[in-house]
Amino acid sequence: MLLTPRSRQAPDSGPRRETGPLHRPGSRPDAGPRRTPWLLRRKAALLASAAAVCLVAAGTPAEPLGVGDRLFPYLGNPGYDVASYDLSFTYTGANDKPLQAVTTIDAWTTASLDRLNLDFAHGTVQSVEVDGRPAEFTGAGEDLVVTPARPLARGTWTRITVRHTSDPVAAEGQDGGWVRTTDGLAMANQADAAHLVFPCNDHPSDKAMFTIRITAPNDYTAVANGLPTGVERVGPRTTWTYRSQHPMATELAQVSIGRSDVTHRQGPHGLPVRDVVPSADRKALEPWLAKTPDQIAWMESKIGPFPFETYGVLMAQASTGFELETQTLSLFEKDLFTESGYPKWYLQSIMVHELSHQWFGDSVSPRTWSDVWLNEGHATWYESLYSEEKAHRPMEDRMKAAYGASDRWRASGGPPARPKAPAPGQKISIFRPNIYDGAALVLYALRQEIGRPAFERLEKVWVQEHRDSTVTTADFVRLASSVAGRDLGGFFQDWLYGEKTPPMPGHPDWKPAAPGTAKTSRPGGTAATKVSADSAGTTRR
């Protein structure tokens, strides 16, 4: 995610309130490696202790559960591992009316379950079936609690089918879910809003395959993650079907419905590149769309092959306040490219930020939301490196400015790998400067510490070893130490968890700025760096 220039400064939260174990979150996501293929993994490491947790007998009151995420304690659910989602949405042409929807979930049980929880809110549930049999259901917080006709044994496959509505209006005022555009809908589910759209295990630790079907009037175009597998026109309606070829976190799901054009071009090695734009703006946006293949090639030169089956950008006629790395189809505000007046190099760096997330955050996903610095720090790093190489904007200048602001960012938002909890009612307030430029500063310090060749080798190995999996900060520390040939635990402890910013290797003259004086000297491309006016006379934050 990248906040747009007009809303770069995410709100800071107040003092963080620790959540205790009484919310019945199941087990906390572990720090061990996950290298088994996704179809064979059973999330044993993540949910091993869930079987030991009392998963509430059917006679006790329903209650919300979670997997114990420190920042979002009620996201996700113990007792099962989702293998695939099949989502069907029917859109009538009115973006202020609920969509009819069917969500089918295939999952593997990791504990014996008398009932199970799904994350779901802001829709009306009409029926639930478990393995073809009607099941009882009720709500608890933002969970849908399902009681199967028969208990589910540990280590078995199960299919849950939920018929429900998906309401774009009910989600308004929330941080994400359906986004109403001028001519339809799009999705923005980061960090915890997929369950405002469809029932799911809404935590990035449980990635799954997706099939998405959208039925809409014939004068609309529907696009979703992955590749198209069919288009069927029956009378006044068309059904579009898309399927992912790699596992995906729920927060990265994307559906676009609108009067749109879909453009096609070829990326490196024949990669299909498709973009979705308002039909009326296709000509004006084409110069921007044409840049994507070269940007992909540039990223591949840094870290290796593109990790998915396709890529493209969705230019939506909507005001979201951010850009978002939805898997294989990144979401952008159209007006940013047609009306903002920002320099071309800067807008290109924003495109590279979301593109780089396809490796860092989408393919290699965070095990917990405290690990989000691995997403945003890397995306900010490659955005800045691109600006340095293509627009002659020195990274060192940007990092020096970030160093000056780092102590203030840590005090406000927490250290990069231990961000403060989101502000009440402002879930995306975890996206503060500490996990953008603050985290990129950690990577800069690491490159200074171990040298450029070792750092570049680390980046390539990281995305290769952990492709299609989830990772923790501890995984990154272990790999960095292995590549460097020495223990970097102390280095990372200070840089990732310290209240104060450590001395910068190779730059003993860099000093944190006094409170209230830290500014960067130019626009970068992060979500929250205060800057002065740039050469085009604009300001961003």
Secondary structure, 3 states (H helix, E strand, C coil): CEECHHHCCCCCCCCCCCCCHHHCCCCCCCCCCCCCCCCCCCCHHHHHHHHHCCCCCCCCCCCCCCCCCCCCCCCCCCCEEEEEEEEEEECCCCCCCCEEEEEEEEEEECCCECCEEEECCCCCEEEEEECCEECEEEEECCEEEEECCCCECCCCEEEEEEEEEECCCCCCCCCCEEEECCCCEEEECCCCCHHHCCCECCCCCCCEEEEEEEEEECCCEEEECCEEEEEEEECCEEEEEEECCCCECHHHCCEEEECEEEEEEECHHHCEEEEEEEHHHHHHHHHHHCCHHHHHHHHHHHHCCCCCCCECEEEECCCCCEEECCCCCEEEECHHHHCCCCCHHHHHHHHHHHHHCCCECCCEEECCHHHHHHHHHHHHHHHHHHHHHHHCCCHHHHHHHHHHHHHHHHHHHCCCCCCCCCECCEHHHHCCHHHCHHHHHHHHHHHHHHCHHHHHHHHHHHHHHCCCEEECHHHHHHHHHHHHCCCCHHHHHHHHHCCCCCCCCCCCCCCCCCCCCCCECCCCCCCCCCECCCCCCCCCC
